[in-house]
Amino acid sequence: MVLKRLIPCLDVDRGRVVKGTNFVDIRDAGDPVELAVHYDREGADEIVFLDITASHEGRETIVDLARRTAADVFVPFTIGGGIRSVADAQAVLDAGADKVAINSAALARPELIGELAEVFGAQCVVVAIDARAREGEGAGWDVYVQGGRKLVEGADAVEWAAEAAARGAGEILLTSMDRDGTKDGYDLELTRAVSDRVPIPVIASGGVGELSHLAEGILEGGADAVLVASILHYGDSTIAEAKRSMAEAGIPVRTAA
Amino acid sequence: MAPVSAPRPRITVVDYGMGNLRSASKALEHVGADVVVSGDGEVVAAADAIVLPGVGAFPEAMRQIEARGLATPIRERVSAGAPLLGICLGMQLLFESSEEHGGAEGLGLLEGRVDALRAKGLKLPHIGWSPVLPGRESALTSTLDPAGEPFYFVHSFVARPAERNLIATSEHGEEFAAIVGDGRVFGTQFHPEKSSTAGLEMLASFVSIATPAEVA
């Protein structure tokens, strides 16, 4: 039996956590490694770092981030942002990361998914998709890149997820741009549409405002894992509380020791 | 975890060119070991204890181990009583043979063979946290909850050990060997270095087993 996963996500800009935090055991609220250590100890099943650094120079910090994380964090972790080639992925995986997440680079050149899967194995390759409900007729979800700033003409999120899986992705990290930041819960219809379509695990993301949303993402959305950010970062809830709420909904999870 | 005053065992993490060794090394250091990462047969031959990690395919791993002259020093250190922990593919390599990718002979330190996990329609590879249930007591599993605890797995193949070498099991379509051992040779199908507190406690148990005073 594989347990369902709870995954804190940290947005990182030039080596610093974007949304500051204020936990008692954290000395430097902006240090992504300290925050990841905190979440590991609390019972996080994995950690995802998304590097949103705009400048090219700043991106060198992600390899350093992977090295420092591997020294102190003892759950699997994923690094996304700025990975455009096998060499980019090799650098962060050699530094100790377990998986890489690719988004814009995969849409620009879908062959990248297969290249990464060939070299590192599908289990290392997470394809991140930012989706937004399509306006008007022809229901569905559009795909956006560049941090949600740019629409990919003609792309459909469910179809793209299916293609990514066929090309060798090991997981889909699916973010609803409509829900991101709203605290209204995951886009369950989107999550269900993608998880019904692909044979690989789907990580639901975007919109968690209360703990009951986590179980919904899994039970109604069909997700294998749920990504959380602000409700943890701002201390509204702890990992233990989140796990408890999932367990109480009948979902098999790893409870913190 | 070993007391601070205890001698720190020097553990050699065997580098045979496959997979990420950094996580395993850092986790062992975290629980009090001095870690040497080496692919040099002479270094392995002098190890207090050996950790054999590994990600990838069994036949290629054995080719790399043989090409680097590592199989003999590993077997000799084990015969001399040095503890060994194989992790994931490193555990599978301890057995006599595998059917993966056309098949290959293993190190033959444990009786049994390796073949595909019969997942019965569940997803392969088996990736994620799954409960591990101890079947009997061992020095490696002294901290393991008798009711079972989850550990992190990434694999498609499993070892079929002799019954007496089976320490703990997990389940994914079928029950399979999660921890094996014979004397001071141990193997985990999961990644203790990625299994948070439960994994670190198990590595600490291995470090305790590996304290230099106990090595012949």
Interface residues (C-beta under 8 A of the other chain):
Chain A: M1 V2 L3 R5 D40 R41 G43 D45 R67 A70 A71 D72 F74 V75 P76 L93 D94 A95 G96 D98 G121 A122 Q123 G170 P199 I200 P201 D224 R254 A257
Chain B: N20 R22 S23 K26 A27 H30 V55 L122 K123 P125 H126 I127 G128 W129 S130 P131 E149 P150 Y152 V154 E171 H172 E193 K194 S195 S196 T197 A198 G199 L200
